[in-house]
Every structure is written in C-alpha cells, then in structure tokens.
Amino acid sequence: MSTPLPVSRRDFLATTGATTAAVAWTAQSYAKIIGANDRIRTAFIGAGGMGSGHLGAIKQLKEPDNVEAVAVADCWLTRAQKGAENVGAPHAMQDYRKLLDIKEIDYVTIATPEHWHSRMTIDALDAGKAVYCEKPMTHSIPEAQEVMKKQKETGLAVQVGVQAMADDSYSSAAKAIEEGVLGQVVQAQIEYVRRYDKQGPWRDPDISDSTPQPSDLDWNAWLGKAAKIPWNPHHYHEWRCYSAYSGGICTDLFIHRITRIMKACKLTYPRRVVGMGGIWQWPDCRDLPDNFEMICEYPRGMTVYVLGTMSNRVPVDHLIRGYRGTLYFTPTGWVAKDKDGKTLASHTKTGGEDIVPHHSNLHRHLRTGEPLNCPVELGMAGVVAVNMANESWRTSKVMGWDTVNQRMVPADTLDLGHSPESSAAAG
Ligand SMILES: NC(=O)c1ccc[n+]([C@@H]2O[C@H](COP(=O)([O-])OP(=O)(O)OC[C@H]3O[C@@H](n4cnc5c(N)ncnc54)[C@H](O)[C@@H]3O)[C@@H](O)[C@H]2O)c1
C-alpha cells in the first residue's frame, strides 16, 4: 500500500475523491481514521514484565505522539492498579472485557502469555479497537488464521509486537534483494543464543512450590482456554516452560529472528520445517526444550536456519546467502559483499529493535495509513514457521505446509517435490 499524506478525518472526507486511489482502507478502518491533531486513546491488557515496558513507551510518547493512556487491565488486580498509576490512566480493572467496553479507547496493547493472544485480539477487534499484540501473534496456527480473518473483516489495525520490524534494515534488504544485489538467494542463517545460570531458561529463583497465590489474582481467568488446574506458581510466573501457554524458545525468541529474514526475503509459509533440540540441561518438569534449532525450507527454493541454545552465548553471523553475494546484518544496518569480499551495496539503518518506534508506527498508521511494520500477514507467517518447528520436535517428523487446506501435516503425506515453485504464491 502506498503511503498517503497525513490528513485529518475532516480533510480526508473533503478530499476523498482525490485520495482514495492511494488508500486501501476498508469502510470500517476509514471510519476509524484519527485526525493529525486528535489525541489517540490507548489501553493495556497485561501489566507484567512486558506490559510495564509498554506503559513506559506510551509515557515517553505522550507528548510527541499526542497519545493518552485510559485504562489498564490485569487479572492480578494489584498489577493493573500499579500500572494505571504508573501511566496516569484513570481506570484499572481485573476483567479485560470491561476495558473493551470503554468507548473512547482507540487501541489496546496486549501483553499477556501466548495462550491469551488470539482471544483478546479478536475480542478487541469485535469491540472496534485497533490492536498492538505482543509476539507471537497467537499460540497456534488455527488461532492465527482466525485473527487474520477477523482483521480482514473489521479492517482494524493489528500491529504484531516484533519490534525489530521498526528497524528499516529488513525492508531495505528486501529492496536490494529484489533488485538482484545478491543474485539468486538460496540460504539465510540467524540465531538466538543465551547462557542461563543454574536455574535454566525462564526459571525465577524467587519462585518455589510454596509461593502463594496473590489474593487479588483471578487464577481461572489467567488459565483461560488451558486446562483448569489448582494454583501453580511455576505456571503463573514461569509460563514459558509449559506448552499449554507457550511454544518456548521457538515462539518466544526465534519469532524475533525469523521474522527479520521473512521480511528481508519476502517469505510467507515454509514448505518443510524441521525442529530439533531437547530438555538437555534443565530436566526440571518443563515440557518444552531448553535447547532448540530449526530449519525451514521455502517453496521459492531457499532454506532458513535458526541456531539456538540457552547454554552458550557464542553467536553466528546473521546473513543471507545468494549466488552473487552475501548480505551481512550488522549493528548499524547491512552490507552486501561478493565472493571476493568486494562491497556490492550497504545500508545504514534508521529505527531499531525498539517498542517506542513500533508504537509510533501504529500511531501514524491510525492517523495517515502509513503501512504497519508488522501486520497480521507477517505475524501469521511467523506463527506458521515456529509452530511447524515445535510440532516437528514433538512428533519427530518433518512437517509440511498443505497449501490446499492451509494447515501443517507430516511432510511425507504431501507431494512436495524439491524444485522451486515458480508461482507468485511461492514464499
Ligand atoms: N517483544 C519483546 O521483546 C517481549 C519481551 C518480553 C515479553 N514479551 C511478550 O509479552 C507477553 C507477556 O510477557 P511477560 O513477560 O510480560 O509475561 P508476564 O507473566 O510478566 O505478564 C503477563 C501479565 O498478563 C496478565 N494476564 C494473564 N492473563 C490475563 C487475563 N486473562 N486478563 C488480564 N490479564 C492477564 C498476568 O496476570 C500478567 O500480569 C508475551 O507474549 C511475551 O512473549 C515480548
């Protein structure tokens, strides 16, 4: 979509004939255009670790973006109240559906565990609110499909919280690749490495079996669609270790990385995916791997390798390999070199991996229609790749993408072939 000039709702109405060709808003999103001088009213669902980061981002953007926090919801009421106080919002509540009843709210930021993302996003869209939803967009592939469908029906904005998309290195790399700087692209590699202490990934040394349930925490609301079990402090505080609420390393961390390659290489759904790893170092009743890697093969004829370990911090270069050259992502942007090391092209980035410009992009989208950095299509492509990797790990099978039925199945049940697909649909 091309970017129209900033225009207020009133000006937009007056000049509709001249500008509609450049604007792909639907009737409902058109009705939601916010004027350049109108204040954007926002609210938050989930005020834990990342929710607090979002509150800080909106405080920072209050003046420059003319944005105001109206409400904070958290099923642990103390968190909602502290969050509301922190951001100067007049409303704090336990039940997020009450927050969605507040008419004046333009968009909500969702920072809850993964198993709640789709329900909350759909409820917010149904209530006429735009959404900034933390990554991964959803916990499962069918949920991502439902969110995408709802977004299309309502035409309301959904910004997925992969904030590295606020770094223009990836869209700029996409342009260079399209212009042929690398020749035929065949492979990309990227990583997410950490070294955890003796507790292991996402364990909190302050949490034990006897950590009590806060008296104002609605535990059943937190569980949501997951099996109803008695209070479990490890599940509440260390939810990334359990598949009922999370996809672990893959959905929590790899999504940040693979989305960069998807944007740079304009990838959609992989053809085959394999995920490997194990619960190797911290067998502490988690049911998700503590070390994990994945490889995705895309129908255009390229693979993407994501190295991951939580036991060792030594990284590998983030790069894209073509027949003519290699594109290296650097802390300042990217450089493409040929086989002899001669520079073919380079880019100095603007923006960065930061939720502040990622929110600002959504604000400009709401006011001017500026394209979103991480729309539902990209959010969904990420969810498909990481869920296929986790399913491959869980079942010891290579997973394939069934393009007819739009679902993952064991790859050997499909007739996939090994040649590039030439159709425009090949991601
Ligand atoms: N983009 C990033 O860099 C980044 C970094 C950290 C976390 N995250 C994402 O942010 C999200 C939250 O992670 P976190 O670390 O803040 O988790 P957290 O456990 O610290 O916070 C989640 C909050 O959501 C609340 N909550 C859960 N269910 C709710 C419900 N039904 N109604 C209202 N509130 C509910 C919890 O009470 C909790 O306060 C996750 O999707 C995570 O992947 C993103």
The ligand as a Tripos MOL2 file, in Angstrom:
@<TRIPOS>MOLECULE
LIG
   44    48     1     0     0
SMALL
NO_CHARGES

@<TRIPOS>ATOM
      1 N1          8.7020   -8.0330   22.3820 N.am      1 LIG1
      2 C1          9.5400   -8.3800   23.3410 C.2       1 LIG1
      3 O1         10.7400   -8.1190   23.3000 O.2       1 LIG1
      4 C2          8.9830   -9.1130   24.5330 C.ar      1 LIG1
      5 C3          9.7250   -9.2700   25.7040 C.ar      1 LIG1
      6 C4          9.1270   -9.9150   26.7810 C.ar      1 LIG1
      7 C5          7.8330  -10.4340   26.6760 C.ar      1 LIG1
      8 N2          7.1650  -10.2840   25.5050 N.ar      1 LIG1
      9 C6          5.8000  -10.8240   25.3320 C.3       1 LIG1
     10 O2          4.9020  -10.1390   26.1780 O.3       1 LIG1
     11 C7          3.8750  -11.0290   26.5840 C.3       1 LIG1
     12 C8          3.8200  -11.0410   28.1120 C.3       1 LIG1
     13 O3          5.0520  -11.4990   28.6180 O.3       1 LIG1
     14 P1          5.5330  -11.0470   30.0690 P.3       1 LIG1
     15 O4          6.9530  -11.4250   30.1780 O.co2     1 LIG1
     16 O5          5.1560   -9.6470   30.3140 O.co2     1 LIG1
     17 O6          4.6410  -12.0120   30.9880 O.3       1 LIG1
     18 P2          4.1890  -11.7420   32.4870 P.3       1 LIG1
     19 O7          3.7510  -13.0440   33.0300 O.co2     1 LIG1
     20 O8          5.2410  -10.9630   33.2020 O.co2     1 LIG1
     21 O9          2.9240  -10.7540   32.3330 O.3       1 LIG1
     22 C9          1.7210  -11.1760   31.7830 C.3       1 LIG1
     23 C10         0.5950  -10.4550   32.5170 C.3       1 LIG1
     24 O10        -0.6250  -10.7870   31.8720 O.3       1 LIG1
     25 C11        -1.6070  -10.9560   32.8910 C.3       1 LIG1
     26 N3         -2.7010  -11.7530   32.3770 N.ar      1 LIG1
     27 C12        -2.6920  -13.0560   32.0200 C.ar      1 LIG1
     28 N4         -3.9150  -13.4570   31.6500 N.ar      1 LIG1
     29 C13        -4.7390  -12.3850   31.7680 C.ar      1 LIG1
     30 C14        -6.1180  -12.1910   31.5700 C.ar      1 LIG1
     31 N5         -6.9220  -13.1720   31.1620 N.pl3     1 LIG1
     32 N6         -6.6390  -10.9470   31.7880 N.ar      1 LIG1
     33 C15        -5.8310   -9.9290   32.1990 C.ar      1 LIG1
     34 N7         -4.5050  -10.0850   32.4360 N.ar      1 LIG1
     35 C16        -3.9630  -11.2950   32.2220 C.ar      1 LIG1
     36 C17        -0.8540  -11.6280   34.0160 C.3       1 LIG1
     37 O11        -1.5070  -11.5220   35.2620 O.3       1 LIG1
     38 C18         0.4740  -10.9020   33.9770 C.3       1 LIG1
     39 O12         0.4990   -9.7730   34.8390 O.3       1 LIG1
     40 C19         4.2020  -12.3780   25.9670 C.3       1 LIG1
     41 O13         3.5270  -12.5250   24.7550 O.3       1 LIG1
     42 C20         5.6820  -12.2860   25.6880 C.3       1 LIG1
     43 O14         6.1030  -13.1100   24.6310 O.3       1 LIG1
     44 C21         7.7080   -9.6340   24.4470 C.ar      1 LIG1
@<TRIPOS>BOND
     1     1     2 1
     2     2     3 2
     3     2     4 1
     4     4     5 ar
     5     4    44 ar
     6     5     6 ar
     7     6     7 ar
     8     7     8 ar
     9     8     9 1
    10     8    44 ar
    11     9    10 1
    12     9    42 1
    13    10    11 1
    14    11    12 1
    15    11    40 1
    16    12    13 1
    17    13    14 1
    18    14    15 2
    19    14    16 1
    20    14    17 1
    21    17    18 1
    22    18    19 2
    23    18    20 1
    24    18    21 1
    25    21    22 1
    26    22    23 1
    27    23    24 1
    28    23    38 1
    29    24    25 1
    30    25    26 1
    31    25    36 1
    32    26    27 ar
    33    26    35 ar
    34    27    28 ar
    35    28    29 ar
    36    29    30 ar
    37    29    35 ar
    38    30    31 1
    39    30    32 ar
    40    32    33 ar
    41    33    34 ar
    42    34    35 ar
    43    36    37 1
    44    36    38 1
    45    38    39 1
    46    40    41 1
    47    40    42 1
    48    42    43 1
@<TRIPOS>SUBSTRUCTURE
     1 LIG1         1 GROUP 0 **** ****
